Amino acid sequence: TSVWCVFFLTQTSRPHTLSVLALLIVITAAAAVTITAAEGERLNKTSSSGGLFWSTEKDEADLNRKAELSRDNSSSSSEGVVGGDHDDFDGGFSTLEGILQWAIGHSDPAKLKESAQDVQRLSSSELQRRQMEIKELMEKLRTPSDAELMKIAISDLNNSTLSLQDRQRALQELLVLVEPIDNANDLHKLGGLAALIQELNHPESEIRTLSAWVIGKASQNNAVVQKQVLELGALPKLMKMVRSTFAEEAIKALYAVSALIRNNLGGQEIFYADAGDMMLQNLLSDPGSDIRLRRKAVFLVSDLAGSQLENVERTEPPFFSSRLLLKSLVDLTAISDLDLQEKALVAIKNLLQLKTTEAIVFRDFCGLDSALERIRQQLQDLMVDEYQKDFAMDMETLCREVELIFLRKLGEVITVPT
């Protein structure tokens, strides 16, 4: 039987409930001893420290095992299996014997004596009933595993009568639960991905937003979940959501899109086939787009170009050499948002290294050389700011790298000062 519940009760400061539970443990232990004695079985009345043990055969074996484990080495893990064991305990008591000692020490001796006398007058069936009651109580108070919590949240999502508030709560719980990669990998077999993708069609924007967020978090750097989500056909839905008039929905949808296609060539093929390049182009060139959305769009362009550099045997999409794309990125370096400037420079650096991009287009059509000079002037002002100096130095290094690649591609030989 799981025994962590006593620790839980002490942490939640419920002295009355704790006293009752402690007394029930002592009574149940005494009842178990009485039953065992009546049946002529071997007893475990006391240990070297005088504590009582639970008397069932299974629990006795568990207690002997627990007594050999140090508190520092105890752990509890369901390994992602619903209904996993939680017998190990790390809350101040290493064994049930310790809990019983604590319960006895914190109880009224007169009441314990009176209760023990009452127990002796109970029949075997009544004693067994009391033992079952305490086991049921402890089971109800047992900490559920992550897989059990995920299953509950998924069940809530599949309940069409669930209130909007409870649906939001279920999604917020999943958002936390899918962070560990093992939990994310369990999501599909528990029916979670299908439920989340269904929620992308919900009439409420907040539900769609949370669902996209959970999908993105579960897919982040996880090829297993990426493959599952792509096979379920969620990518086109998420790309459509990027065009939403609700800023948060669009941002979380683009986050999920990026997570799905990052380092995933199959996902990138679907992305390009569904006009993902035009989606990005529109975001980059639209000054009315939310600045956070534009940052994510620039980062995704940089990431896609970097992926192309790592897979040189692949045909480069025409998108990378688009004059409008290149001009949009260079123009973003003039925006006052420093984070966006940096991301745009990184994207330009990656694009300059691709075979199909032309340095002359960067110079004559995009004005990259003028943009780099403008950034240098801006960095001189930032250098005198103590809080911006480190950022300015990093940006200066990035500018030099971009300029070096740019000039080399133009075919000019020049020494860049260090």
Long-range contacts (C-beta under 8 A, 24 or more apart in sequence): 1-54, 1-59, 1-87, 1-135, 1-138, 1-139, 2-86, 2-87, 2-89, 2-138, 2-139, 2-142, 3-87, 3-89, 3-93, 3-96, 3-99, 3-138, 4-86, 4-89, 4-91, 4-141, 4-142, 4-143, 5-137, 5-138, 5-141, 5-142, 6-91, 6-93, 6-99, 6-102, 6-103, 7-89, 7-91, 7-92, 7-93, 8-91, 8-141, 8-143, 9-141, 10-92, 11-91, 19-106, 19-107, 21-103, 21-134, 21-137, 22-102, 22-103, 22-104, 22-106, 22-107, 23-103, 23-107, 23-111, 23-112, 23-115, 24-130, 24-133, 24-134, 24-137, 25-99, 25-100, 25-103, 25-134, 26-52, 26-100, 26-103, 26-104, 26-107, 26-112, 26-115, 26-116, 27-115, 27-116, 27-119, 27-130, 28-54, 28-130, 28-131, 28-134, 29-53, 29-54, 29-55, 29-100, 30-116, 30-119, 31-119, 31-122, 31-127, 31-128, 31-130, 31-131, 32-56, 32-127, 32-131, 34-119, 34-120, 34-122, 34-124, 34-127, 35-124, 35-127, 35-128, 38-124, 47-97, 49-97, 49-101, 50-101, 51-97, 51-98, 51-100, 51-101, 51-104, 52-97, 52-100, 53-96, 53-97, 53-100, 54-96, 59-96, 62-87, 63-95, 63-96, 63-97, 66-94, 66-95, 66-96, 67-94, 67-95, 67-97, 69-94, 70-94, 78-145, 78-146, 78-147, 78-148, 79-182, 80-145, 80-146, 80-147, 80-182, 80-183, 80-185, 80-186, 81-145, 81-147, 82-145, 82-147, 82-148, 82-151, 82-190, 83-145, 83-148, 84-145, 84-147, 86-142, 86-143, 86-145, 146-177, 146-180, 146-183, 147-183, 147-186, 147-190, 149-173, 149-177, 150-174, 150-177, 150-178, 150-183, 150-186, 150-187, 150-190, 150-192, 151-190, 153-177, 153-192, 154-190, 154-191, 154-192, 154-195, 157-195, 157-196, 157-198, 157-199, 158-191, 158-195, 164-204, 164-207, 167-199, 167-207, 168-206, 168-207, 168-210, 171-196, 171-199, 171-207, 171-210, 171-211, 171-213, 171-214, 172-210, 174-214, 175-210, 175-213, 175-214, 175-217, 178-214, 178-217, 178-218, 179-217, 181-222, 184-217, 184-218, 184-219, 184-222, 184-224, 184-225, 185-222, 185-224, 185-225, 187-218, 187-225, 188-225, 188-228, 193-218, 193-225, 193-228, 193-229, 193-232, 193-234, 194-232, 197-229, 197-232, 197-233, 197-234, 197-237, 200-234, 200-237, 200-238, 200-241, 201-237, 205-244, 205-246, 205-248, 205-249, 206-248, 208-241, 208-244, 208-249, 208-253, 209-246, 209-248, 209-249, 209-252, 209-253, 210-252, 212-238, 212-241, 212-249, 212-252, 212-253, 212-255, 212-256, 213-252, 213-255, 213-256, 215-256, 215-259, 215-260, 216-252, 216-255, 216-256, 216-257, 216-258, 216-259, 216-260, 217-259, 219-256, 219-259, 219-260, 220-259, 220-262, 221-259, 221-262, 221-263, 223-263, 223-264, 226-259, 226-260, 226-261, 226-264, 226-267, 227-264, 227-266, 229-260, 230-260, 230-264, 230-266, 230-267, 230-270, 234-260, 235-260, 235-261, 235-267, 235-270, 235-271, 235-274, 236-270, 236-274, 239-271, 239-274, 239-276, 239-279, 242-279, 242-283, 242-293, 243-279, 247-290, 247-292, 247-293, 250-290, 250-293, 251-290, 251-292, 251-293, 251-296, 254-283, 254-293, 254-296, 254-297, 254-300, 255-296, 257-300, 258-296, 258-299, 258-300, 258-303, 261-304, 262-303, 262-307, 263-307, 265-307, 265-311, 265-314, 268-304, 268-307, 272-317, 272-319, 277-317, 277-319, 277-322, 277-325, 280-319, 280-325, 281-319, 281-322, 281-324, 281-325, 281-328, 284-325, 284-328, 284-329, 284-332, 285-324, 285-328, 291-337, 291-340, 294-332, 294-340, 295-337, 295-339, 295-340, 295-343, 298-329, 298-332, 298-340, 298-343, 298-344, 298-347, 299-343, 299-347, 301-325, 301-329, 301-347, 301-351, 302-343, 302-346, 302-347, 302-350, 305-347, 305-350, 305-351, 305-353, 305-354, 306-350, 308-354, 309-350, 309-353, 309-354, 316-354, 316-355, 316-356, 318-356, 320-351, 320-354, 320-356, 320-357, 321-354, 321-356, 321-357, 321-358, 321-361, 323-361, 323-365, 323-366, 326-351, 326-357, 326-361, 326-362, 326-365, 326-366, 327-365, 327-366, 329-366, 330-362, 330-366, 330-367, 330-368, 330-371, 331-366, 333-371, 333-374, 333-375, 334-371, 334-374, 338-391, 338-395, 341-375, 341-395, 342-394, 342-395, 342-398, 345-375, 345-395, 345-398, 345-399, 345-402, 346-398, 348-402, 349-398, 349-401, 349-402, 349-405, 352-402, 352-405, 352-406, 352-409, 353-405, 359-406, 359-409, 359-410, 360-410, 362-406, 363-406, 363-410, 368-402, 368-406, 369-406, 372-399, 372-402, 372-403, 372-406, 375-399
